[in-house]
Amino acid sequence: LQALGYSAGAPSFEGGDPTYIVECSSNVRCPEGLPLAGCPAANYGVACVNCAANHFDDNGLCMSCSDSNFVVWPLIVAIVFGLVGLVIVYKFATRVDRSSRDSVATIIIAAGLILAI
């Protein structure tokens, strides 16, 4: 069995020594008690650093993409604020006086610079 924090490859023949022994980047990737060349969950490879297809690395463990707790409401709120901002900019931009148009141009340029950073 593998020691905590280490990954060992399966031996080439029954009763042989492991093909490799490497230190893992975290104890989560290489917990104690796994068989040689064994990895937890959907991790695989040397030191269990790779994730299976449709999985992502979450602090050392590979989690299924379908089990992800992606929340949609922040995206919806951002879209609503963006639309409200566009309406406000449109209202200022269509005013007749020049100072309003200059203010809108300044705001748009500043927002572009902020997004570029």
C-alpha angles and dihedrals in degrees: 000000000000122000122236110281096012135097121205128191123234113268118257091235137015110287093010128130120269114274090233141358118203134171113246125229090239140012089235091065092048111031122180122269102031118135118255111290088013124138132186124256112331096341119118143164134053108340088000092268098139127081126216120247115291092020132107133204113257109181093316102324123091111233127195115256090222091058092053115125096222109171118213100193097082089055092050092048091050091050092049092049089047092052092047089050091051091051091051091048090048092051091051093043095053095052114112101232120088097228091065092052091048091051091051091049090051092049093048093048091048091049090050091052092048091051090048090058 
